Amino acid sequence: GPMGLLPLKVTHTTLCWGSTKLRTDVRKSMQVKNTADKRLVIRLGIQGPGFQLVGTDSSTITLQAMECRSVVINFCPTVCGAAIGALSFYAPPGAHNSNQPGLEIPLYGYGGS
């Protein structure tokens, strides 16, 4: 399908925080759904200044068939100005395409006073 490598349905194609006071935590969440009829193991990656995954002990999550899961991202800017990052979903380690993000969600924030 159009989602590319992973059978994932997501509620947001981007996440935007707008202006956020420095050293203030602001959390946003999105839902991901495994649309396949079998178990899916995916790796999560996050990049960008001030962005952090919340509540996942490891970078790998397992979704049962048709299971929905919340992914929570925290933005805590430490410098003024625009912060651009990405939340990436990868195939599990060892898959032939595991180094290519199957899906990337751009993250936008702004650190302000």
PADREN-475969 format. One record per residue: z, x, y of N, C-alpha, C, O, CB in turn; residue in one letter. Coordinates in steps of 0.2 Angstrom, whole numbers. Glycine has a CB too. Layout:
# residues N
<<Z,X,Y>,<Z,X,Y>,<Z,X,Y>,<Z,X,Y>,<Z,X,Y>,'A'>
...
//
This chain:
# residues 113
<<0,4,-6>,<0,0,0>,<0,4,6>,<0,10,6>,<6,-5,0>,'G'>
<<0,1,12>,<0,5,18>,<6,9,20>,<6,13,24>,<-1,0,24>,'P'>
<<12,8,16>,<18,12,17>,<17,19,14>,<21,23,15>,<24,9,14>,'M'>
<<11,20,11>,<10,27,8>,<14,28,2>,<13,25,-3>,<12,32,13>,'G'>
<<17,34,1>,<20,36,-5>,<26,32,-8>,<27,33,-14>,<22,43,-4>,'L'>
<<29,29,-4>,<35,26,-6>,<35,18,-6>,<33,15,-1>,<41,28,-3>,'L'>
<<37,15,-11>,<37,7,-11>,<43,5,-7>,<48,1,-10>,<38,4,-18>,'P'>
<<44,6,0>,<49,4,4>,<47,0,9>,<42,0,12>,<52,11,7>,'L'>
<<51,-5,10>,<50,-10,16>,<56,-8,21>,<62,-8,19>,<50,-17,14>,'K'>
<<55,-7,27>,<60,-6,32>,<60,-11,38>,<55,-14,39>,<59,1,35>,'V'>
<<66,-12,41>,<66,-17,46>,<64,-14,53>,<63,-18,58>,<73,-20,46>,'T'>
<<64,-8,54>,<62,-5,60>,<57,1,59>,<58,5,54>,<68,-2,64>,'H'>
<<52,1,63>,<47,7,63>,<49,12,67>,<47,18,67>,<40,5,64>,'T'>
<<54,11,72>,<57,16,77>,<64,14,78>,<65,8,78>,<52,17,83>,'T'>
<<68,18,80>,<74,16,83>,<75,20,90>,<74,26,91>,<80,19,78>,'L'>
<<77,16,95>,<78,18,102>,<85,17,104>,<88,11,103>,<73,15,106>,'C'>
<<88,22,107>,<95,21,109>,<96,20,117>,<101,17,119>,<99,27,107>,'W'>
<<91,22,120>,<91,21,128>,<96,26,130>,<98,31,127>,<93,14,130>,'G'>
<<99,25,136>,<103,30,140>,<110,29,136>,<113,24,136>,<104,29,147>,'S'>
<<113,35,134>,<119,35,131>,<124,41,134>,<121,46,135>,<118,37,123>,'T'>
<<130,39,136>,<134,44,139>,<135,50,134>,<135,49,128>,<141,41,140>,'K'>
<<136,56,137>,<137,62,133>,<143,62,129>,<148,59,131>,<137,68,138>,'L'>
<<142,64,123>,<148,64,118>,<151,58,117>,<157,57,115>,<153,69,121>,'R'>
<<146,53,117>,<148,46,115>,<144,44,109>,<138,45,108>,<147,41,121>,'T'>
<<148,41,104>,<144,39,97>,<142,32,98>,<145,28,100>,<149,40,91>,'D'>
<<135,32,97>,<132,25,96>,<128,24,90>,<124,28,88>,<128,24,103>,'V'>
<<130,19,86>,<127,19,79>,<122,13,79>,<123,8,82>,<132,17,74>,'R'>
<<117,14,76>,<112,9,74>,<110,9,67>,<111,14,63>,<105,10,78>,'K'>
<<109,3,64>,<107,3,57>,<100,-1,56>,<98,-5,60>,<113,-1,53>,'S'>
<<98,1,50>,<91,-2,48>,<92,-4,41>,<96,0,37>,<85,2,50>,'M'>
<<88,-8,38>,<88,-10,31>,<82,-7,28>,<77,-7,31>,<88,-18,30>,'Q'>
<<83,-4,22>,<77,-2,18>,<78,-6,11>,<83,-7,9>,<78,6,17>,'V'>
<<72,-8,9>,<71,-12,3>,<66,-8,-2>,<61,-6,0>,<69,-19,4>,'K'>
<<69,-8,-8>,<64,-5,-13>,<60,-11,-16>,<62,-16,-19>,<68,-2,-19>,'N'>
<<54,-11,-14>,<49,-16,-16>,<46,-16,-23>,<42,-20,-25>,<44,-17,-11>,'T'>
<<48,-10,-27>,<45,-9,-33>,<50,-13,-38>,<55,-15,-37>,<45,-2,-35>,'A'>
<<47,-14,-44>,<51,-17,-50>,<54,-12,-54>,<56,-14,-60>,<46,-22,-54>,'D'>
<<55,-6,-52>,<59,-1,-55>,<63,3,-50>,<62,3,-44>,<55,4,-59>,'K'>
<<68,6,-53>,<73,10,-49>,<69,15,-45>,<64,18,-47>,<78,13,-53>,'R'>
<<72,17,-39>,<69,21,-34>,<74,26,-32>,<79,24,-29>,<65,18,-28>,'L'>
<<73,33,-33>,<77,38,-30>,<74,41,-24>,<68,43,-25>,<79,43,-35>,'V'>
<<77,41,-18>,<74,44,-12>,<78,49,-9>,<85,48,-9>,<71,39,-7>,'I'>
<<76,54,-6>,<79,58,-2>,<79,56,6>,<73,55,8>,<77,66,-3>,'R'>
<<84,57,9>,<84,56,17>,<84,62,20>,<88,67,18>,<90,51,19>,'L'>
<<81,63,26>,<81,69,30>,<82,66,37>,<79,61,39>,<75,73,29>,'G'>
<<86,70,41>,<86,68,48>,<85,74,53>,<88,79,51>,<93,64,50>,'I'>
<<82,73,58>,<81,79,63>,<81,76,70>,<81,70,71>,<75,83,61>,'Q'>
<<83,81,74>,<83,79,81>,<90,80,84>,<95,80,80>,<81,72,82>,'G'>
<<91,82,90>,<97,84,93>,<102,78,94>,<100,73,97>,<96,87,100>,'P'>
<<107,78,91>,<112,72,92>,<112,67,87>,<116,62,87>,<111,70,99>,'G'>
<<107,67,82>,<106,62,77>,<109,64,71>,<109,70,69>,<99,60,76>,'F'>
<<113,59,68>,<116,60,61>,<116,54,57>,<117,49,59>,<123,63,63>,'Q'>
<<116,56,50>,<116,50,46>,<124,49,45>,<128,53,44>,<113,52,39>,'L'>
<<125,42,44>,<132,40,43>,<133,37,36>,<130,33,34>,<134,35,49>,'V'>
<<139,40,33>,<141,37,27>,<137,38,21>,<139,35,15>,<141,30,28>,'G'>
<<132,43,21>,<129,45,15>,<132,51,13>,<132,56,16>,<122,45,15>,'T'>
<<135,51,7>,<139,58,4>,<133,63,3>,<135,69,4>,<143,56,-2>,'D'>
<<128,61,1>,<122,66,-1>,<116,63,2>,<116,58,5>,<121,66,-9>,'S'>
<<111,67,2>,<105,65,5>,<100,61,1>,<95,59,3>,<101,71,8>,'S'>
<<103,60,-5>,<99,56,-10>,<102,49,-11>,<108,48,-12>,<98,60,-17>,'T'>
<<98,44,-11>,<101,37,-12>,<96,34,-18>,<90,35,-19>,<101,33,-6>,'I'>
<<99,30,-22>,<96,26,-27>,<96,19,-26>,<101,16,-25>,<100,28,-34>,'T'>
<<90,16,-26>,<89,9,-25>,<87,6,-32>,<82,8,-34>,<84,7,-19>,'L'>
<<90,1,-34>,<88,-3,-40>,<82,-7,-37>,<80,-8,-32>,<94,-8,-42>,'Q'>
<<78,-10,-42>,<72,-14,-41>,<74,-19,-36>,<79,-23,-37>,<70,-17,-47>,'A'>
<<71,-20,-31>,<71,-25,-25>,<78,-25,-21>,<80,-29,-18>,<71,-32,-29>,'M'>
<<82,-19,-22>,<88,-18,-19>,<87,-17,-11>,<82,-13,-10>,<92,-13,-22>,'E'>
<<91,-20,-7>,<91,-18,0>,<97,-14,1>,<103,-15,-1>,<92,-25,4>,'C'>
<<97,-9,6>,<102,-5,8>,<102,-4,16>,<96,-3,19>,<102,2,4>,'R'>
<<108,-3,19>,<108,-1,26>,<108,6,26>,<112,10,23>,<114,-4,29>,'S'>
<<104,9,31>,<105,16,33>,<107,16,40>,<104,13,45>,<98,20,32>,'V'>
<<113,20,41>,<116,20,48>,<115,27,51>,<116,32,48>,<123,18,47>,'V'>
<<113,27,57>,<112,33,61>,<116,33,67>,<116,28,71>,<104,34,63>,'I'>
<<119,39,68>,<123,39,74>,<120,44,79>,<117,49,77>,<130,42,72>,'N'>
<<120,42,85>,<117,46,91>,<123,48,95>,<126,44,98>,<112,43,95>,'F'>
<<124,55,96>,<129,57,100>,<127,63,104>,<127,69,102>,<136,60,96>,'C'>
<<124,61,110>,<120,67,114>,<125,72,117>,<131,70,119>,<116,64,120>,'P'>
<<123,78,117>,<128,83,120>,<124,86,126>,<128,90,129>,<129,89,114>,'T'>
<<118,85,127>,<115,87,133>,<111,81,136>,<109,76,133>,<109,93,131>,'V'>
<<110,82,143>,<106,77,147>,<99,77,145>,<96,83,144>,<108,78,154>,'C'>
<<96,71,145>,<89,71,144>,<87,68,138>,<91,65,134>,<86,78,145>,'G'>
<<80,68,137>,<77,64,131>,<79,68,124>,<78,74,124>,<70,64,132>,'A'>
<<80,64,119>,<81,67,113>,<76,63,108>,<76,57,108>,<89,66,110>,'A'>
<<72,67,104>,<68,64,100>,<69,67,93>,<70,73,92>,<60,66,102>,'I'>
<<69,63,88>,<70,65,81>,<66,60,77>,<62,57,78>,<78,65,80>,'G'>
<<68,61,70>,<65,57,65>,<70,56,59>,<73,61,57>,<58,60,63>,'A'>
<<69,50,56>,<72,49,50>,<67,49,45>,<62,45,45>,<77,42,50>,'L'>
<<67,53,40>,<62,54,35>,<64,52,28>,<70,53,26>,<60,61,34>,'S'>
<<60,49,24>,<61,47,17>,<57,50,13>,<50,50,14>,<60,39,16>,'F'>
<<59,54,8>,<55,58,4>,<56,56,-3>,<61,52,-5>,<58,66,4>,'Y'>
<<51,57,-7>,<51,56,-15>,<57,61,-17>,<58,66,-14>,<44,58,-18>,'A'>
<<60,59,-23>,<65,63,-25>,<63,70,-27>,<57,72,-28>,<68,60,-32>,'P'>
<<68,75,-27>,<66,82,-28>,<63,82,-35>,<65,79,-40>,<73,86,-29>,'P'>
<<58,87,-36>,<54,87,-42>,<48,83,-42>,<44,85,-46>,<59,86,-48>,'G'>
<<48,78,-38>,<41,74,-38>,<36,78,-35>,<37,83,-31>,<42,67,-34>,'A'>
<<30,77,-37>,<24,82,-35>,<23,81,-27>,<21,86,-24>,<18,80,-38>,'H'>
<<26,76,-24>,<25,75,-17>,<31,75,-13>,<32,72,-8>,<21,68,-15>,'N'>
<<36,78,-16>,<43,78,-13>,<44,82,-7>,<49,81,-3>,<48,81,-18>,'S'>
<<39,86,-5>,<40,89,1>,<36,86,7>,<37,88,13>,<37,96,1>,'N'>
<<33,81,6>,<29,77,11>,<34,70,12>,<35,67,7>,<22,75,9>,'Q'>
<<35,69,18>,<39,63,20>,<35,57,17>,<29,57,19>,<41,62,27>,'P'>
<<38,52,14>,<34,46,12>,<34,41,18>,<29,37,18>,<37,43,6>,'G'>
<<39,42,22>,<39,38,28>,<43,41,33>,<48,44,31>,<42,31,25>,'L'>
<<41,40,39>,<45,43,44>,<47,38,50>,<42,35,52>,<42,49,47>,'E'>
<<53,38,52>,<55,33,57>,<57,37,63>,<61,41,63>,<61,28,55>,'I'>
<<53,37,69>,<54,41,75>,<61,38,78>,<62,32,78>,<49,40,80>,'P'>
<<65,43,80>,<71,41,84>,<71,43,91>,<69,49,92>,<77,44,80>,'L'>
<<73,39,96>,<72,41,103>,<79,39,106>,<82,34,105>,<67,37,106>,'Y'>
<<82,44,109>,<88,43,113>,<87,46,120>,<83,50,121>,<94,45,109>,'G'>
<<92,45,124>,<92,48,130>,<100,50,132>,<104,45,132>,<89,44,136>,'Y'>
<<101,56,133>,<108,58,135>,<109,58,143>,<105,61,146>,<110,65,133>,'G'>
<<113,54,145>,<115,53,152>,<122,53,154>,<126,53,149>,<111,46,155>,'G'>
<<124,53,160>,<131,53,162>,<134,47,161>,<140,46,163>,<132,56,169>,'S'>
//
